[in-house]
Amino acid sequence: TGRDYTEATPWHYRFFVPHDVNGLAGLFGSRAAFVRELDRLFTLESDEMQLDVSDVTGLMGQYAHGNEPSHHITHLYNYAGVPWRTQELVDQVLRTLYSDAPDGLSGNEDCGQMSAWYVMNAMGFYQVCPGWPVYSIGRPLFDEVTLRLEGGKTFVIRAKNNSEKNKYIRSATLNGRPLEGPFFTHEELMAGGVLEFVMSDRPEKWNG
């Protein structure tokens, strides 16, 4: 067809380096510049772009949730030291780009990825890079979720003071220990335990 991109635009593939987000951020010259460009992605309207976006759906600015090349991008703010942006954007996607109507998905299900994004993010985390067993924390939608693991173990995700207004994380602990940043590993999940968040109605610096 002569098109250079499918189910995405240069905006999306510009941020498609899930295996080396820190290296990608370095190419922008500074973390602040990286955050500015991420913000532009979520605010730049399509009529400002002279691109064929006929197969790009679920738009928030230039972000397109209806197509999988965008699905990790809300979590990139965690790598840049502004996790509250990940929290508020994940909340916005969960609440505005999904519904229980027949057209409740903003894009093709594609082997379950649209639903998988919702389920994982509703629990409060997402795997930015497949094959790298680390989870990025977003915004837990439920007050409590229990994952039943092999060997009779459980992993509980609990959000205190959780509400539609309280979409920001004030603090987080894993098995009673403060988390130093908005990440935890698959190994920690499979060991079982409790991941607990205290929620807030305003952006908070990550302080464990």
Backbone torsions as a table, in degrees:
resi	resn	phi	psi	omega
1	THR	NA	-9.4	-179.6
2	GLY	85.9	0.7	179.5
3	ARG	-85.0	146.0	-178.1
4	ASP	-91.1	-18.5	-175.0
5	TYR	-133.1	145.2	176.5
6	THR	-125.0	132.0	179.7
7	GLU	56.0	25.2	179.9
8	ALA	-169.9	171.7	175.6
9	THR	-128.0	175.3	175.4
10	PRO	-55.2	-28.7	178.7
11	TRP	-60.7	-43.1	-176.5
12	HIS	-72.9	-46.8	-178.3
13	TYR	-71.3	-18.5	173.5
14	ARG	-60.0	-32.5	-178.4
15	PHE	-105.2	13.1	-176.6
16	PHE	-93.4	69.6	174.3
17	VAL	-133.5	59.8	-173.1
18	PRO	-64.8	-20.8	-178.1
19	HIS	-82.6	-9.6	179.7
20	ASP	-153.5	67.9	-177.2
21	VAL	-66.3	-38.3	179.2
22	ASN	-64.4	-39.5	176.3
23	GLY	-65.2	-40.0	176.7
24	LEU	-61.4	-46.9	-179.7
25	ALA	-59.5	-36.4	179.7
26	GLY	-63.8	-29.2	179.2
27	LEU	-68.5	-19.4	178.5
28	PHE	-83.2	-6.4	176.0
29	GLY	98.5	-29.8	178.6
30	SER	-164.9	161.2	176.1
31	ARG	-63.8	-37.2	-179.9
32	ALA	-62.3	-41.6	178.9
33	ALA	-66.2	-39.0	177.3
34	PHE	-60.3	-44.7	179.3
35	VAL	-65.2	-40.6	178.9
36	ARG	-59.6	-41.6	-179.2
37	GLU	-72.5	-35.0	172.9
38	LEU	-61.7	-43.5	178.4
39	ASP	-60.7	-40.2	177.6
40	ARG	-61.1	-40.1	179.6
41	LEU	-55.7	-41.5	-174.9
42	PHE	-86.3	-4.1	-177.0
43	THR	-122.7	-19.5	-177.1
44	LEU	-71.7	122.1	-177.5
45	GLU	-78.5	152.2	-174.0
46	SER	-63.6	-30.5	-178.0
47	ASP	-70.8	-7.5	174.1
48	GLU	-89.3	-6.1	-176.9
49	MET	-112.7	129.5	177.9
50	GLN	-95.2	71.1	-176.5
51	LEU	-135.1	151.4	173.2
52	ASP	-81.4	109.4	-178.2
53	VAL	-118.1	34.5	-175.2
54	SER	-64.8	-25.5	179.7
55	ASP	-108.1	19.9	178.7
56	VAL	-111.6	121.0	-172.5
57	THR	-131.8	169.7	179.3
58	GLY	68.1	49.3	-171.4
59	LEU	-80.9	136.8	164.3
60	MET	-128.8	97.2	-168.2
61	GLY	66.9	-124.7	175.0
62	GLN	-95.4	-10.8	175.4
63	TYR	-64.9	135.7	-176.9
64	ALA	-126.6	98.1	-176.0
65	HIS	-73.4	-18.4	-178.9
66	GLY	-72.9	-3.8	-178.1
67	ASN	-133.3	133.7	-168.4
68	GLU	-60.5	-29.2	180.0
69	PRO	-59.2	-13.9	179.7
70	SER	-95.7	-11.0	-162.2
71	HIS	-64.8	-21.5	-179.2
72	HIS	-89.8	-11.8	-163.4
73	ILE	-69.1	-34.2	178.9
74	THR	-58.7	-25.7	-177.0
75	HIS	-87.8	-4.8	-177.9
76	LEU	-68.3	-24.8	177.8
77	TYR	-61.4	-28.2	178.5
78	ASN	-60.1	-34.1	-179.0
79	TYR	-76.4	-18.6	-175.8
80	ALA	-100.8	6.5	175.5
81	GLY	83.6	15.5	177.2
82	VAL	-128.2	65.3	-175.1
83	PRO	-62.7	-23.4	178.9
84	TRP	-63.4	-27.3	176.9
85	ARG	-69.9	-40.6	173.8
86	THR	-59.3	-44.2	-177.3
87	GLN	-62.3	-45.8	-176.7
88	GLU	-74.3	-32.4	179.1
89	LEU	-74.0	-40.1	174.6
90	VAL	-60.0	-43.5	177.6
91	ASP	-58.7	-43.1	-178.9
92	GLN	-64.4	-42.6	178.6
93	VAL	-64.0	-47.2	-179.3
94	LEU	-57.7	-37.6	-172.2
95	ARG	-92.2	-21.6	-174.6
96	THR	-115.5	-20.8	-175.6
97	LEU	-109.7	11.0	173.0
98	TYR	-135.2	146.8	172.4
99	SER	-155.4	172.9	179.1
100	ASP	-94.9	19.6	176.6
101	ALA	-85.5	165.8	178.7
102	PRO	-56.4	-29.6	177.2
103	ASP	-105.2	37.8	-172.5
104	GLY	-75.9	-5.5	173.7
105	LEU	-104.2	138.7	-176.9
106	SER	-83.3	2.7	177.5
107	GLY	-161.9	177.6	179.5
108	ASN	-63.3	137.9	-177.5
109	GLU	-60.6	-32.9	174.5
110	ASP	45.1	71.6	175.9
111	CYS	62.8	21.6	173.3
112	GLY	97.6	4.0	-175.0
113	GLN	-67.5	-38.0	179.0
114	MET	-60.5	-43.6	178.5
115	SER	-70.5	-39.2	179.8
116	ALA	-61.3	-40.1	177.7
117	TRP	-60.0	-44.8	-178.4
118	TYR	-63.7	-49.1	-175.5
119	VAL	-61.0	-47.8	-178.3
120	MET	-64.9	-46.8	-177.8
121	ASN	-69.4	-32.0	176.0
122	ALA	-65.0	-31.1	175.5
123	MET	-74.4	-24.9	175.4
124	GLY	121.1	7.8	-178.2
125	PHE	-155.2	168.2	-177.9
126	TYR	-156.1	147.9	177.7
127	GLN	-93.7	107.3	-175.9
128	VAL	-66.5	-42.6	-176.7
129	CYS	-121.2	110.3	175.7
130	PRO	-56.6	135.5	-178.7
131	GLY	94.4	-15.9	175.6
132	TRP	-107.4	108.6	-168.6
133	PRO	-77.8	58.8	178.2
134	VAL	-130.3	136.3	179.7
135	TYR	-106.9	137.8	176.7
136	SER	-98.2	131.2	-175.8
137	ILE	-85.6	135.8	178.8
138	GLY	-116.9	-109.9	-177.6
139	ARG	-135.5	106.0	-179.4
140	PRO	-65.8	129.7	-179.6
141	LEU	-86.0	-31.4	-176.7
142	PHE	-96.9	152.2	176.4
143	ASP	-68.5	-34.6	179.4
144	GLU	-157.2	136.6	176.5
145	VAL	-133.6	136.5	177.1
146	THR	-117.7	122.0	174.2
147	LEU	-96.2	125.5	-179.8
148	ARG	-95.8	117.2	-172.0
149	LEU	-103.6	171.1	177.8
150	GLU	-64.3	152.6	179.0
151	GLY	76.6	13.4	178.4
152	GLY	79.8	4.9	179.7
153	LYS	-80.3	159.6	176.0
154	THR	-132.9	153.4	172.1
155	PHE	-125.5	117.3	-175.1
156	VAL	-106.3	129.8	172.5
157	ILE	-108.1	117.9	-174.6
158	ARG	-124.0	134.1	179.5
159	ALA	-121.8	111.2	178.9
160	LYS	-85.7	146.2	-179.1
161	ASN	60.0	31.3	-176.5
162	ASN	-80.4	137.0	175.9
163	SER	-164.2	173.0	178.0
164	GLU	-60.6	-36.5	179.2
165	LYS	-75.2	-37.6	-177.7
166	ASN	-87.8	75.5	-176.0
167	LYS	-98.6	-2.6	-177.9
168	TYR	-103.1	149.5	179.7
169	ILE	-94.8	120.7	177.5
170	ARG	-83.2	-41.1	179.8
171	SER	-156.3	161.5	-179.3
172	ALA	-147.2	139.4	176.0
173	THR	-131.8	148.2	174.3
174	LEU	-119.5	112.9	-175.9
175	ASN	54.0	39.9	176.1
176	GLY	85.7	-7.6	179.7
177	ARG	-99.4	132.4	178.9
178	PRO	-60.7	135.6	173.5
179	LEU	-79.5	130.2	-177.7
180	GLU	-76.1	-20.7	178.9
181	GLY	-155.5	175.6	-173.5
182	PRO	-83.4	49.5	-179.6
183	PHE	-144.2	151.0	167.5
184	PHE	-150.3	165.9	-171.0
185	THR	-101.7	160.8	175.4
186	HIS	-63.6	-35.4	177.7
187	GLU	-60.3	-41.0	177.9
188	GLU	-66.2	-39.1	177.8
189	LEU	-62.7	-46.9	-175.2
190	MET	-70.9	-18.2	176.2
191	ALA	-75.1	-16.2	-178.8
192	GLY	84.4	163.6	179.2
193	GLY	139.4	-157.6	-176.3
194	VAL	-132.1	124.0	171.4
195	LEU	-104.1	116.2	-173.5
196	GLU	-120.9	131.8	177.6
197	PHE	-113.3	145.3	166.4
198	VAL	-110.3	121.5	-171.9
199	MET	-93.7	159.1	-176.8
200	SER	-142.7	161.5	179.0
201	ASP	-95.5	8.8	178.4
202	ARG	-141.6	154.0	179.0
203	PRO	-56.0	137.3	-179.2
204	GLU	-127.1	145.7	169.3
205	LYS	-71.5	143.3	-178.8
206	TRP	-70.5	116.7	-179.2
207	ASN	-127.7	23.7	177.0
208	GLY	76.7	NA	NA
